[in-house]
Amino acid sequence: MILRLSSFAAGVMAFALPFWGVSAAAEGTPVAAQDVAVPSGQPVAFYETLMDRPAMGLTARFRFVAPELGQRIKTMAYEALEADLSSLCVSYALPRLAEPTPAIIVISLSERPTEFGSPDPNVAQVFEAYRPTETDAGAICEWEAF
């Protein structure tokens, strides 16, 4: 089962989110599309959050739209792209988690909205997985090889 929280339908799912591990606005109103700052400076906006339980455990998938991604990945070093994904995990995903904490956070960027699980070779898409980890300095996103 996949629970979806999009910028367009967040209000409908707000009642179930604490059980699945994602917090929503306290008043339960729909989440508006949000621009999010990343180190590279490329424009990025939150698109949706999906919660599911594959073999690796509870997984929170935070999906973002980056309209310039198709052009940027042609010239952008992987380290710069990963810095954007890691930043989205730390600054956007971690503060929105609730109990139970997911085992994995997947951060994805696509140049335009796509249906989850339906590949589109005409749309640039990238993703990385992270393990939310508590340290003495606070919560971090530890890169997860898969």
N, C-alpha and C positions, 0 to 999 in steps of 0.2 A: 504494500500500500504506500502510495506517495501522497503526502500532504503538501499542497502548494499554497504559498503566500506570494501573490504578485502585487505590484504597485497598483493594479487595477481591481483586485478582488480581496484585498487583505481583510476588510471588515467582515466578510462572510465567514472566514476561517478563524477569526480572533478568539472565539470561545474555546477552540481545541488546542491552541498553541502552547499553553503551559505544559500540557501533557507531553507534547512532542519536543519541547526544548527550545522554542523560539518565542521571544517576547514580542508583543505588539504594543502599539500606543495604548496607554492606560484607558482612554475613553473608548477604545474599540473602533475608532473611525478608520476608513480606508487609508492606506499609506500612499501618499502621492509619489510620483517618480522623483527621485532625489539625485542630484548631481553629487558626485563623490570625488574628492581630490586624491590624486595618486602622484608618486614621485616624478614620473615622466612628464606630467602636465597634460597628458592626453585627456580629452573629455570622456568621462565615464558616468553612467547613471545606473542606479539599482534597477533591476528588472523583476526578479522574483526569488523566493526562497522555497526550496523543496526539501521535505524531510522524508527519508525512507530508511529501511532497515535491511540492507543487503548483507551478504555473508560476513562483511567486516564490521558489522554493528551499526548502531544508529548513526546516520550520516546527514549532515546539514549541507545542502548545496545552495550557495549564494551565487546567483547569476546576475551579471552586469552586462550592459550594452556599451560598447566603445566604438562609435561610428567610424573612427579613423583606423581601427585595428588592421584592416586589410592592407593599408598602405604602410603603417608603422612597422608591422612584423617583417617587412621586406628590408628595413634598414636598422631596426632596433636590435641591439644585442640581447641575448637571452637573459643576461643578468639584470638588465633594465626592465624587461618584461616581468621577470620573476619578482623584482622589487615592487612592481605595481600590484601583483597578485598577493604577495605577502602583506603589503600595506593594507589591502582590502580585508584580508583576514583579521589583522590586528585591530585596525581602526573601525571597521564596519561590522564584521561578523561576531567577533568575541563579545562586544558589549550587548549584543542582541540575543545571546544564548541564555537559556534558563535550564532548570533541571527537568529531566535528566540530561546531563551534558553529553553531546554526541561524541562518538569515538573518533570521527573524522569530519573535517570541514573541507568541502570542495569549493574552490573559488573559480568561476569561469567568466571569461570575457567573450563576447561575440559582437560582430560589427552591426548586427541588427537582431531583433528578437527572433528566436526559433522555438519550435516545439521540442521540449525535452525528449531525448531518445530518438529523435528523427534527424539523422545526419543530412546536412545540406552542403554539398561540395561548393556551392556558390557563396557561402558565408564563411568568412574567417572566424575561427573559434580556437581558444586556448583554455587550458585549465590546469590546476595543480591541487594536490591534496595536502592537508595539514592536520596535525594532531594537536588539539587544544591541550596545553600543558601548564600546570601551575608551577611557578618558581618562587624563590624568595623575593624576587623583584616584581612578581605579579604574573598574570596570565600571558602566555606567548603562543604563537602558532609555529609549531615545529614541522618542518617540511617532511612529508611522508612519501617515501618511494613506493610506487605500486606498479 
